[in-house]
């Protein structure tokens, strides 16, 4: 029997932030590398009983994907939102 991984998702202005607690070990590398200081510690716990991260608000994230790229455990997925282009 396989376990379905569930993400904790947060809709933001430019993207949807998804973190997988079953992968997050709470190392904080994503927090450290975020250029806008968007990520804060959550009350939810990850795989090792350590806090996972969450965005502090909906506007600060610029969807640069740095947090996703530096996560050593692939626990973060940033789903960029499509923007409407002016004609």
C-alpha beads as a LAMMPS data file, in Angstrom:
LAMMPS data file: protein, C-alpha beads

87 atoms
86 bonds

1 atom types
1 bond types

-500.0 500.0 xlo xhi
-500.0 500.0 ylo yhi
-500.0 500.0 zlo zhi

Masses

1 110.0

Atoms # bond

1 1 1 0.000 0.000 0.000
2 1 1 1.414 3.378 -0.980
3 1 1 0.934 6.524 1.036
4 1 1 -0.336 9.576 -0.829
5 1 1 1.834 12.603 -0.146
6 1 1 -0.142 15.659 0.779
7 1 1 1.119 19.198 0.488
8 1 1 0.325 22.129 2.724
9 1 1 -0.618 24.745 0.132
10 1 1 -0.794 28.504 0.422
11 1 1 -2.215 30.644 -2.395
12 1 1 -0.226 33.820 -2.927
13 1 1 -0.407 36.743 -5.315
14 1 1 2.122 35.439 -7.882
15 1 1 2.225 31.736 -7.107
16 1 1 0.868 28.888 -5.047
17 1 1 3.331 27.725 -2.392
18 1 1 3.293 23.986 -1.694
19 1 1 5.351 22.248 0.988
20 1 1 5.389 18.523 1.651
21 1 1 5.754 17.890 5.423
22 1 1 6.694 14.254 4.723
23 1 1 9.905 15.546 3.071
24 1 1 10.700 18.703 5.063
25 1 1 13.323 18.200 7.773
26 1 1 13.221 21.819 8.961
27 1 1 16.766 22.715 7.939
28 1 1 15.812 26.343 7.192
29 1 1 17.911 26.641 4.041
30 1 1 14.898 27.968 2.126
31 1 1 14.324 30.637 4.807
32 1 1 17.966 31.651 4.700
33 1 1 18.134 31.999 0.911
34 1 1 14.789 33.766 0.314
35 1 1 15.612 37.242 -1.069
36 1 1 12.415 38.815 0.354
37 1 1 12.453 37.097 3.749
38 1 1 9.040 35.579 2.954
39 1 1 9.279 32.296 4.851
40 1 1 8.616 31.853 8.557
41 1 1 8.385 28.779 10.780
42 1 1 4.988 27.103 10.842
43 1 1 3.178 25.461 13.732
44 1 1 2.942 22.293 11.590
45 1 1 5.646 19.673 11.975
46 1 1 7.622 17.890 9.294
47 1 1 9.015 14.384 8.960
48 1 1 11.426 14.661 11.910
49 1 1 9.066 16.540 14.218
50 1 1 10.631 19.883 13.367
51 1 1 8.611 22.903 12.159
52 1 1 8.068 23.343 8.441
53 1 1 8.027 26.746 6.755
54 1 1 5.153 28.818 5.450
55 1 1 4.871 32.206 3.712
56 1 1 4.296 35.101 6.120
57 1 1 1.849 36.849 3.756
58 1 1 0.441 36.702 0.222
59 1 1 2.201 39.720 -1.266
60 1 1 5.899 39.355 -0.392
61 1 1 6.703 36.331 -2.555
62 1 1 8.037 37.183 -6.018
63 1 1 7.927 33.526 -7.164
64 1 1 11.684 33.471 -7.860
65 1 1 11.802 29.706 -7.118
66 1 1 14.985 29.978 -5.034
67 1 1 13.384 28.181 -2.076
68 1 1 12.365 25.311 -4.356
69 1 1 15.838 25.085 -5.912
70 1 1 17.818 25.104 -2.643
71 1 1 15.628 22.641 -0.734
72 1 1 17.836 19.546 -0.337
73 1 1 14.803 17.284 0.065
74 1 1 12.554 18.604 -2.729
75 1 1 9.930 19.484 -0.107
76 1 1 8.873 22.757 -1.790
77 1 1 7.005 23.239 -5.044
78 1 1 6.205 26.720 -6.340
79 1 1 3.383 26.815 -8.876
80 1 1 3.613 30.132 -10.693
81 1 1 0.326 31.770 -11.630
82 1 1 -0.224 32.912 -15.168
83 1 1 -0.426 36.637 -15.582
84 1 1 -2.783 38.373 -17.945
85 1 1 -0.844 40.252 -20.570
86 1 1 -2.038 43.616 -21.789
87 1 1 -2.836 43.766 -25.465

Bonds

1 1 1 2
2 1 2 3
3 1 3 4
4 1 4 5
5 1 5 6
6 1 6 7
7 1 7 8
8 1 8 9
9 1 9 10
10 1 10 11
11 1 11 12
12 1 12 13
13 1 13 14
14 1 14 15
15 1 15 16
16 1 16 17
17 1 17 18
18 1 18 19
19 1 19 20
20 1 20 21
21 1 21 22
22 1 22 23
23 1 23 24
24 1 24 25
25 1 25 26
26 1 26 27
27 1 27 28
28 1 28 29
29 1 29 30
30 1 30 31
31 1 31 32
32 1 32 33
33 1 33 34
34 1 34 35
35 1 35 36
36 1 36 37
37 1 37 38
38 1 38 39
39 1 39 40
40 1 40 41
41 1 41 42
42 1 42 43
43 1 43 44
44 1 44 45
45 1 45 46
46 1 46 47
47 1 47 48
48 1 48 49
49 1 49 50
50 1 50 51
51 1 51 52
52 1 52 53
53 1 53 54
54 1 54 55
55 1 55 56
56 1 56 57
57 1 57 58
58 1 58 59
59 1 59 60
60 1 60 61
61 1 61 62
62 1 62 63
63 1 63 64
64 1 64 65
65 1 65 66
66 1 66 67
67 1 67 68
68 1 68 69
69 1 69 70
70 1 70 71
71 1 71 72
72 1 72 73
73 1 73 74
74 1 74 75
75 1 75 76
76 1 76 77
77 1 77 78
78 1 78 79
79 1 79 80
80 1 80 81
81 1 81 82
82 1 82 83
83 1 83 84
84 1 84 85
85 1 85 86
86 1 86 87
